[in-house]
Amino acid sequence: MTGTSEQPDGPAAAPVGRRGFLASAALAATAPLPGAAPAQGAAPAAAAAPDTAGPAGSPAAAPGPGSVARLLAVPEGDRDIDWLRAALHTAVRLELATIPPYLCGWWSVRDRRGEAAQLIRRIVGDEMYHLGVVCNLLVAVGGRPRIKDAAPRYPGPLPGGVRAGVHVYLSGLTREYVRDVMMAIEAPEAPLARTAAHSPTIGGFYGDLQAAFRRTAPYLSAEFQLSDRIGADVLEPVTGLDDVERSLEIVKEQGEGTASSPADAFQDDHPAHYYAFAEIYHGRRLLRTARGWEFAGAPVPFPAARPMAPVPPDGWHRPPEQVQRLLDQFDSTYSAVLDALDEAWGGGGRRSLGTAIRAMRAMEDPAVELMETPIPNAPGTYGPQFRPS
């Protein structure tokens, strides 16, 4: 694949660092994406409404679903504390929406020791950390995450109308799934890497959030915020604008990369999510060569995966009794995860967060068993639907 116009300023074939990584690599990483299926089930755009009061002694309840485009249409001078709460609630929905499709891809991989499986597992941990960051920010400004209410149904569009045209579905890992779901979700804030010319991206949305925090300079309460190690990162309370800036910058850089030179590594040597998924898709590491950034590095073998078929819009139709039992077991456990997360940021603290993490681990066994159960008279196997009870 042709590299970008940026020329190396150091040795050829140098690996790229994770969080210093966007514009000059966008062309190299962008695979030709076929027309995505039309988004289904999109909710009407909702106004950015203020949070409603919660129970005495608890944070205020978060607002209902909102459109990112409508949030960004609010004049910058009018983006007050209520706008921040509405935007952060939408961020909760966005971060939660990425985790089920990535988990399905990871669970479907048969050999978890392989490089592709390790890349996906790291990204799942990062997304859980991102969810923790936006939940901390929401309670810091007096809101309260409603994580169970935010759980999306699959297949469908991303929440808030970001990445218009991207159709997120649940499936086992295939090259098409990596390209059309994983890479499409994480596509950078660069015109040539976008599937819709006027659709807001997640990175652009978070950039506006950063600017609104700087302009509003709200009081940030540490009450109800959580601290814990999540994946490779440490979630910490945000108590000042520097904390806000740093935490949102990490979220952006882990997902898309940054607009700085790809030679600028930050903290570790992993590519941003979009480029990690692109390495799996192209089957090669991304390297800086004499011609620019290319997928010309060490092989990234595509792993053997359980052939989970895409979950239909209405779920699995009349599954066998054993399959229905597994689906119910999975969804009940998933529901417990969401309930525990709501409780964690509602005053339950790290104990409730630990309950959520243990329940999430318990989702894997029924998921894998479903992925190993063939669908009668159809190709592929069953898989989890992620429909909380």
Secondary structure in CASP SS format (residue, H / E / C, confidence):
PFRMAT SS
TARGET T0000
AUTHOR 0000-0000-0000
METHOD secondary structure of the structure
MODEL  1
M C 1.00
T C 1.00
G C 1.00
T C 1.00
S C 1.00
E C 1.00
Q C 1.00
P C 1.00
D C 1.00
G C 1.00
P C 1.00
A C 1.00
A C 1.00
A E 1.00
P E 1.00
V C 1.00
G C 1.00
R C 1.00
R C 1.00
G C 1.00
F C 1.00
L C 1.00
A H 1.00
S H 1.00
A H 1.00
A H 1.00
L H 1.00
A H 1.00
A H 1.00
T C 1.00
A C 1.00
P C 1.00
L C 1.00
P C 1.00
G C 1.00
A C 1.00
A C 1.00
P C 1.00
A C 1.00
Q C 1.00
G C 1.00
A C 1.00
A C 1.00
P C 1.00
A C 1.00
A C 1.00
A C 1.00
A C 1.00
A C 1.00
P C 1.00
D C 1.00
T E 1.00
A C 1.00
G C 1.00
P C 1.00
A C 1.00
G C 1.00
S C 1.00
P C 1.00
A C 1.00
A E 1.00
A C 1.00
P C 1.00
G C 1.00
P C 1.00
G C 1.00
S C 1.00
V H 1.00
A H 1.00
R H 1.00
L H 1.00
L H 1.00
A H 1.00
V C 1.00
P C 1.00
E H 1.00
G H 1.00
D H 1.00
R C 1.00
D C 1.00
I H 1.00
D H 1.00
W H 1.00
L H 1.00
R H 1.00
A H 1.00
A H 1.00
L H 1.00
H H 1.00
T H 1.00
A H 1.00
V H 1.00
R H 1.00
L H 1.00
E H 1.00
L H 1.00
A H 1.00
T H 1.00
I H 1.00
P H 1.00
P H 1.00
Y H 1.00
L H 1.00
C H 1.00
G H 1.00
W H 1.00
W H 1.00
S H 1.00
V E 1.00
R C 1.00
D C 1.00
R C 1.00
R C 1.00
G C 1.00
E H 1.00
A H 1.00
A H 1.00
Q H 1.00
L H 1.00
I H 1.00
R H 1.00
R H 1.00
I H 1.00
V H 1.00
G H 1.00
D H 1.00
E H 1.00
M H 1.00
Y H 1.00
H H 1.00
L H 1.00
G H 1.00
V H 1.00
V H 1.00
C H 1.00
N H 1.00
L H 1.00
L H 1.00
V H 1.00
A H 1.00
V C 1.00
G C 1.00
G C 1.00
R C 1.00
P C 1.00
R C 1.00
I H 1.00
K H 1.00
D H 1.00
A H 1.00
A C 1.00
P C 1.00
R C 1.00
Y C 1.00
P C 1.00
G E 1.00
P C 1.00
L C 1.00
P H 1.00
G H 1.00
G H 1.00
V C 1.00
R C 1.00
A C 1.00
G C 1.00
V C 1.00
H C 1.00
V E 1.00
Y C 1.00
L C 1.00
S C 1.00
G C 1.00
L C 1.00
T C 1.00
R H 1.00
E H 1.00
Y H 1.00
V H 1.00
R H 1.00
D H 1.00
V H 1.00
M H 1.00
M H 1.00
A H 1.00
I H 1.00
E H 1.00
A C 1.00
P C 1.00
E C 1.00
A C 1.00
P H 1.00
L H 1.00
A H 1.00
R C 1.00
T C 1.00
A C 1.00
A C 1.00
H C 1.00
S C 1.00
P C 1.00
T C 1.00
I H 1.00
G H 1.00
G H 1.00
F H 1.00
Y H 1.00
G H 1.00
D H 1.00
L H 1.00
Q H 1.00
A H 1.00
A H 1.00
F H 1.00
R H 1.00
R H 1.00
T H 1.00
A C 1.00
P C 1.00
Y C 1.00
L C 1.00
S C 1.00
A C 1.00
E C 1.00
F C 1.00
Q C 1.00
L C 1.00
S C 1.00
D E 1.00
R E 1.00
I E 1.00
G C 1.00
A C 1.00
D E 1.00
V E 1.00
L E 1.00
E C 1.00
P C 1.00
V C 1.00
T C 1.00
G C 1.00
L H 1.00
D H 1.00
D H 1.00
V H 1.00
E H 1.00
R H 1.00
S H 1.00
L H 1.00
E H 1.00
I H 1.00
V H 1.00
K H 1.00
E H 1.00
Q H 1.00
G H 1.00
E C 1.00
G C 1.00
T C 1.00
A C 1.00
S C 1.00
S C 1.00
P C 1.00
A C 1.00
D C 1.00
A C 1.00
F C 1.00
Q C 1.00
D C 1.00
D C 1.00
H C 1.00
P C 1.00
A C 1.00
H H 1.00
Y H 1.00
Y H 1.00
A H 1.00
F H 1.00
A H 1.00
E H 1.00
I H 1.00
Y H 1.00
H H 1.00
G C 1.00
R E 1.00
R E 1.00
L E 1.00
L E 1.00
R E 1.00
T E 1.00
A C 1.00
R C 1.00
G E 1.00
W E 1.00
E E 1.00
F E 1.00
A E 1.00
G E 1.00
A E 1.00
P E 1.00
V C 1.00
P C 1.00
F C 1.00
P C 1.00
A C 1.00
A E 1.00
R C 1.00
P C 1.00
M E 1.00
A C 1.00
P C 1.00
V C 1.00
P C 1.00
P C 1.00
D C 1.00
G C 1.00
W C 1.00
H C 1.00
R C 1.00
P C 1.00
P C 1.00
E H 1.00
Q H 1.00
V H 1.00
Q H 1.00
R H 1.00
L H 1.00
L H 1.00
D H 1.00
Q H 1.00
F H 1.00
D H 1.00
S H 1.00
T H 1.00
Y H 1.00
S H 1.00
A H 1.00
V H 1.00
L H 1.00
D H 1.00
A H 1.00
L H 1.00
D H 1.00
E H 1.00
A H 1.00
W H 1.00
G H 1.00
G H 1.00
G H 1.00
G H 1.00
R H 1.00
R H 1.00
S H 1.00
L H 1.00
G H 1.00
T H 1.00
A H 1.00
I H 1.00
R H 1.00
A H 1.00
M H 1.00
R H 1.00
A H 1.00
M C 1.00
E H 1.00
D H 1.00
P H 1.00
A H 1.00
V H 1.00
E H 1.00
L H 1.00
M H 1.00
E C 1.00
T C 1.00
P E 1.00
I C 1.00
P C 1.00
N C 1.00
A C 1.00
P C 1.00
G C 1.00
T E 1.00
Y C 1.00
G C 1.00
P C 1.00
Q C 1.00
F C 1.00
R C 1.00
P C 1.00
S C 1.00
END
